C-alpha cells in the first residue's frame, strides 16, 4: 500500500506510518499517510530557514518567474490533481477542477505583486530630507489547512507568502494529504529552490509544534471556530502573527419579488455542492413572507433531483462525505431536527447508490431539506458541514437581517431579490464579511481578501488579496538626508526633531 511521505527540503521524507487515507466513495483505504511530530517540524523549519537566506534576497522578477511557471504547471496538471482530490475527499471531479481554478487565481495575483509591493516616497519633507517605505518578508511561515479544499485553501496562502520572499511549511489535513505533495512536485518543476516549500503531515502533535516553534514567524489557519481560537491563542502567545478563519452558518434570504426558480436553483447548488462541506455553503434559507411555501416546494423538487454518486462518475453532482463519522453526524442531526419540531421535507438518510455497487460501503447520504426550523434548534445553531438545508421563515427583510446578525457566525450571506433598495439595505445592515446579491456563494476574487466577521474570523487578518500581502510582510520607513559638505559642519540641535 502507498505511503504518503513528508516533503522537506525538496525531497520526500519518510516518517512514522500513522493514519489511513480513505476513498470516501468506496469506504476503502487507498493509502497511508505519515504523521509528523516536533522533530519533523523542526527539520522543515531548518530547511526553510536556510532557504530563506537566499530566497528573501532573490529579485522580485525571479520570484514572479517561478510563480508564472507554477501557474502554467497547475493548468497542465489540473486533471490529474482534480482526480487525486476527488479520490481522497469525495467531491466530484468537476468540483475539484473549480477548486483548482479558484486557487490558481491567487497564484495569478501573486504573479503581479510587483505593483502591490510598491512603496511610497515623499520628497523634501524637511530641508534635504526624504522619506520612503517598503515591505520585507517575515521569514519562515506556516499554513494549517482543512480537508474540504485540499488544493484551494493552501493556495490562498503559500503563493503570496513565497512570492513576497518568505519560505513556507504546509500542514494539510491528514484525510486528503496527497494534493499537498503533488503541489510540492509542481513547485520543484517550476524551479522553486529546495526548502522554500515544505509539507509536514500529521495531527495535533504537528500542529502544536508549528504553533510553538520559535523559528516560525506566522501561522495561517482555516478550520472550525474552536480550533481557530486555539490556534490564535497558542500562536500569538508564542509571538507569532496569526490568520485564523473559523466556521460558518451562511444564510440565503429570499424575498417575495425574487425569481424563485432562479433562487432555488442557486441555493440548491450552494447547499449541496461538495456535499455541503464548504465554509461558504448555504446552510440556511430564510424565506420571507409569502415566498415561503412556494420556495420550499421548489427547493424540495430540486433537492430530490440532485444526482448523488462517486465523484469520478459522469453526471454526478454530489459525492459522499469525507468520513463515516461525518455521515453519521449529519444523519443524526436530521433526526434531531425532526425530534425538535422541524419538518423533514426531503430526507437524505440511508441513501443507497444502487448504480454503483462498488460504493455499497461508501460514506453517502443524500440531500436533506428541513422546514419550519427555528433559531433555537440544533440544526440552526450548529455548523453541520453536510448536505442539510434548513428553511427558516421570516415576516420581513428586517426580521431576516436581525436573525443573521444574532447568529454568532458572520462568514457569508446572500440575498435574492429584484429590488435594488432592498439589496442596498441588506448589504449595509448585515454583520457579515462576504455578501452576495443574487449570488449564493460570494467568494471574492483573488485581488480582494477573504474573511468573515464575528466567530468566522478570529483576530483581524483575512487571507489573500491586499491583506494577505500585508500579513506576510512587515513595513520599514526610511528617513534620509544627504548633506552637502558645508552642511555637515552644522551642529545638531538637542530639541526633538521637527520638519521645520
Secondary structure, 3 states (H helix, E strand, C coil): CCEECEEECCEEECCCEEEEEEECCCCEEEEEEECCCHHHHHHHHHHHHHHHHHHCCCCHHHHHHHHHHHHHHHHHCHHHHHHHHHHHHCCCHHHHHHHHHHHHHHHHHHHCHHHHCCCCEEEEEECCEEEEEEEEECCEEEEECCCCCCCHHHHHHHHHHHHCCCEEEEECCCCCCHHHHHHHHHHHHCCCCCCCEEECCCCHHHHHHHHHCCCCCEEEEECCHHHHHHHHHHHHHCCCEEEEECCCCEEEEECCCCCHHHHHHHHHHHHHHHHHCCCCCEEEEEEECCHHHHHHHHHHHHHHHCCECCCCCCCCCECCCCCHHHHHHHHHHHHHHHHCCCEEEECCCCCCCCCCHHHCCCCCCCCEEEECCCCCCHHHHCCCCCCEEEEEEECCHHHHHHHHHHCCEECEEEEECCCHHHHHHHHHHCCCCEEEECCCCCCCCCCCCECCEECCEECCCCECHHHHHHHCEEEEEEEEECCCCCHHHCCCCCCCCCCC
